[in-house]
Structures are given as C-alpha cells and as structure tokens.
Amino acid sequence: MELRHLRYFVAIAEAGSLTVAAERKLYTSQPSLSRQIKDLEDQVGTPLLSRSPRGVELTEAGKAFLDHARLALHQVDAAVEAARRAALPAKRRFALGFLTGQEMTWLPEAMRVLRAELPNIDVTVSSDYSPDLAEALARGRLDLAFMRAEPDMELAYRRVSQERLVALMPSDHPLAAHKSIRAKDLEGLPFIAMANKAAVLRSIIDNYLTEEGVAVAPAQFVDNPAMVMSLVASTRGVTLIPSYVEPLMPWSVVSRPLAGNAPMIDLVVGYSASNQSPILHLFLSHLEELVARVSKPEA
C-alpha cells in the first residue's frame, strides 16, 4: 500500500465524488483514479466506497478506514516537517498562527516575548480558519496558534481570553437605534449564519438562540469576518459575532451589545503536547505575562 492510495481515498471521501476529486483536487483522470481505488480495495480486502445517485459514499469499512488514513497522512506530514526543520539547525524557527483578525491584538505582544528572549529566532506568522490552524498544529506546520478549541483534534489548549458576542447589523437598520439587542429582536429578520468551518462559534450561537426560544431562518452561511460584514451590509441581514471584529468594521455596519447574559466564546492558544520545541515551552512560560499585557495595555 502506497501513500498515494491513502491521499486518493481521502480526497474522494472529502469530495464525495470521483469526478470532483479527480479534476479539482488530484488533477488526474477519473478512470486512472478508479483503478487506484480498486487497487487499494484489493489490498484492504473489502470495498471502501459505493456508488450512489449523489456520487460515492463510504461503506462501513470505508468509514473505519478513513480515520486511520487521515492519521497516517498527518503523521507523514509531521515527519517530513520535522526532517526539514532538522536540516536547518543554524537558526531556530517558530511558527505562529492566528484566527483571522486576532493577530491585530495578539501578534505585537507575542513578538515582544519572543524577541526579548530569543532575538535571533526566525518567526513565521500566518492567519487562517480555526480548523485549518488545528490541522496545521497536528501536522507540525505550526508550533502554536491563537484559535478556538476544536473538539475533534488531539491538541492541548490554554485559554487566553473570553469574547462576548454582539449583534451586527447595517448602520441604518432600525435596530441600530437600540442601545442593546434582545434575542427576540432578531426573529423574522434575514440572519447571516456561521458555516460549518466555524463550528465552535456556530454551536455557541445556535445554543444561545435555542435557549432564548428564538428561531431564525439563515439567509446565508459564511465562515470569515470579512464576508460576514459584507453580507450584513449588502443583504441588510443581521448576525451574532465575537466582539473582537468591532475594530475591523467598515462604516456600513454597526454592532450593539446583547441584552442580558450575552454568550461568550473562548480564545485559546493551541499546540501539540508532543511538540518538544524549547521555544514553545519558553513562550508558554510567558503566557500569563502576555495575557496580562494585552488585557491591560500600557498607557
């Protein structure tokens, strides 16, 4: 069994279609991809995929095989990354990731900690969705990320802040005249909902609306702050979003606090417990100091 067989199988499982996987992910022909999967099934000894009117579906054996295939690929990627790092010992490296938008708050103080302790360190910075940051940590591409605590990833998390959710609406929306917004005020309005990519935030919003007895009909599903604000402005929809986006808002949208006990969402630093980087451990030893500086910036 070769790694390419695992990559092909995972690509098909995620796409739900041989054609989509072949043309958009693997850049190969469908007949060639079908032969590769047949070879894999012959080696495993049982069918892993079955055809259906909607494309292809995993058999029970395929569902069991998928988790192990992903884990094997993650381990291979982590091994490759570790080898590449080992080949460049001259300068120590540290890869930081941020949930998009959070770097504005946390990056300056994170760099202050790293530069003060290790002035010659090579720091790389990236921003992404939280699930993608979690995957990068698991694969060894990142050392530490400011993110949400993704429940399906075997990572270590330490909370650094809690963010209150606020209501977002067009600047000239009737609700903008209110000092605070009740959950009931959102009923019957076009609602911009979180997509599955933002699963942690989506769950908190859904639970809050359910507890408040409010039913909304999502007009759109989005997964990043810029698109949320764009759709709120263009469709005259409303949404709930963490307050950290408020400094990023254009003039066309405004936020209002939620009345009563507004839901909160945690921001955490995530990292792999198996990562033995001395830079990671040094950074974590200064985490409380970093949080205090961000919470109470100097005058």
N, C-alpha and C positions, 0 to 999 in steps of 0.2 A: 504494500500500500504506500502510495507516494503522497507528499503534502499537497500536490496539485489536486488530487482527488478530493481531499478534505476541503480545499478552498472552493472547488467547483460545487460540491454538495452544499456548503454553507451559503454560497451565492444564490443557488436555486431556491433553497429553503427561505431565504430572506426576500427574494423577489417574487416567489410564488408562481414563477413561470420560467420554463426553459428558454423561451424566446427572449424575454426581457433580460434574463441572466446572461445569455449568450451575447446579445447585441449591445447591452448598455453597461454591463459590469465586467465581463470576461473578454469581450471583443474576439469572439470565435464564432464558428458556425454552429447552428443547432444540432445538426447530425453528429458533428465531432463531439459536442458536449454530451449528447445522449450516449455515445459509445463510452465516454469516460465514466459516466454514472453507471452504465451497465457493468463495466469492469470493476467498479467499486462494489456494487451489489454482489457480484460473483465472489469477490474476496471476502465480503462480510458473511455471505451465505444466506441472505434474505432480502426481499425488496425493501427499499428505503423510501421510495416515492411511488405515488399512484396518480394517474391522470384523472382529472375531473372536468366538468364543464367550465369551471373557473380557472383552470390551469393545472397545476400539480399540487398535491397535498402530501404531507408526511404520513407514512404509515406509523403504527405504534413503535415499530423498530426504528424507523427514521427519527421519531421524536426523541427516543432514548439516545440515539447515535449523535444527534445534533449538539447536545450539551457537551459531550466529550470531544467532538470535533472542534468546537469553538475553543474549549480549554486547551487542546493540543496546539492550535494555531496561536493562541495567546502566549503560551509557553515558548513556542519557537520564536515569536517576535521579541519576547523579552530576552531570550538567549542571544539573539542577533544584536539587540541594542546593547546588552551588557558587553558583548565581544567588541563592538565598535568603540564603546567608551574605554575599554581596557587598552585598546590600541592607541589611544591618545592620552597618555598619562602626564604629559607635560603641563597641562593646565586643567585644573579641576572645573567640572561643569555642574550646573544646577538648572533644571528645567522647571519653570513655574507656569501654572495655568490659572486662568481666571474665567469664571462665569461672565459672559459678555456684559460689560458695563461696570463690573465690580473692580476692575483694575484702576479706575479713576480714584477710588477710595483707598485701596489696599496696596497698590504697587509702590508708591513712594516710600511708605514705611517699611515694606518688605525689603526694598533695595537698601534702605538705611541700615537695617540689621545686617544684611549680607555684606555690604561694603565696609562696614565698621569692623567686622570680624575677619573678613576674607577679601581684602582689596583687589587681589588678582584673580578672583573667581570669574569664570565665564558664565553669565546668566542668560538664559533664553526665556522669552515670555510669549505666551500665546493666549488667546481668548476663544471660547467655544461654548457649546451647549454643555450642560452638566453631565448627561450620559456619555458624551464623547470625551469629556475630561476624565470620567471614571474609567473608560476603556483605555485611554492613554496611560493612566496610572497603572492599570493592571498589566499593560504590555511593556512597561518600563520606559515609555517615551517621555513621561513627566515624573518628576520627583515629588511634587506637592501641588495641590490645586485648591483654590477658593471656590467652593461649589455647594451643591445640595447633597445631602446624604442619600445617595442612590441605594435603595434597599436590596437590589439584586446583585450587588457587587461585593466581593470579599475584600473590603478596604477598611482601614482604620480612619475614624473621624474624630475631630475635636471642634466643638462649637466655638465660633468667634463672635457671633452677633445674632440677634433676632430682629427681623424686619417686620414692621406692621404692614398689612395690606391696606391699600387705599382704593377709592373708586376713581376711575379715569373716564373722562367724557370730553366732547368738543367744547371749546371755550365759550361758545354761545348757546350751549344746551340749557334748557330750563333748569336742570338740576344744579347747574353751576351757581345759581343764586342761593343755594342752600349752604349753610355752614358745615353741615355733616350730612351723610347719606345713610338712610336705613336700607337694609337688605330688601325690604318690600318695595322701595322706590325703583328697584331695578326690574321688577316684574313687568312683563309685556314689552320691554324695550329690546332692540337688537343687541345681542350680547356677543362680544368677541371672546371666545373661549380658548383655553390653552390646549394645544395639541399634545399627543402622546409623548412627544420629545421632551416636554416639560412636565413629566408625570408627577413629580413631587408637588409642584405648585398646583397642578390641576386637581390633585387629590384634596389638597387643603381647601381650595375654592369650592369644590363640589361638596365637601363635608360641611363647610360653613353655610352654604345655601340650603342644604338639606336640613340642617339643624334650625335654620331660621324659617323653614317652611316655605321657601321661595323656589318656584320653578322658572327656569329661563330656557329660551329656545335659541341655542347658539346659531348666529348668522355666519360665523367664520371660525375656523380653528387655526391658531398661529402658535409659533414657538419661540419668537425672539422679540425683545422690547421695541426695536425699530419698526417692525411690521405691526405690532400691536398699536403703536401710536399712529402709524399711517392709516390703519383701518378705522380706528376710532374717529380720526379727523375726516376721512373720506366717506365713510358709511354712516356717520352720526350714531355709531354704536357706543356702548359703554362696556366697561370691563373692570375687573379687580386685578391689582398688580402690586408687587412689593414696592415699598416707598423709595427704594434706592434709585429708581428710574426718574424720580422727580427732577433732579438737576439736568437730566437729559431731554426733558420735554420741550418741544417747539411751542411757539405762541398759540398754535391752533388747538392745543389740548390743555386741560387743567385737571388737577386732582383735588379730591375732597376726602377728609377722613371719614371712616365709617363710624356710625353711632354705636354706642355700647361697647361690648368686648370684641374689638376687631381681631380677626385671625392673624396669627404670626407665622412666619416661616424662618427656619434656621439657615444661617450661612455657616458653613463648616470649612475647615481645611481637611482635605482627604489625602491619604498617602498609603502606600503599600507597607504593611507591617514587616514584610520580608526585605524591604529596601535597607541595606546596611550603609548607605551613604553617610559619612561623618558630617557632611554639610547639612543633610536633612535633620540629623539629630541636633546639630547646633542650632538650626533655625527653630526647631520645636522647643528647645530650651529657652528661647527668647520670645515665645509666642504670647505669653501673658503680658510682657512688656509692650509688644507690638499692638495688642488689642487695646491696652490702656492708652497708648499714644493716639490711636485712631478715635477712640471714644472721647478723649479729652485733648484735642489738638492744642498745641502751644499758641499763646496769644501773639 
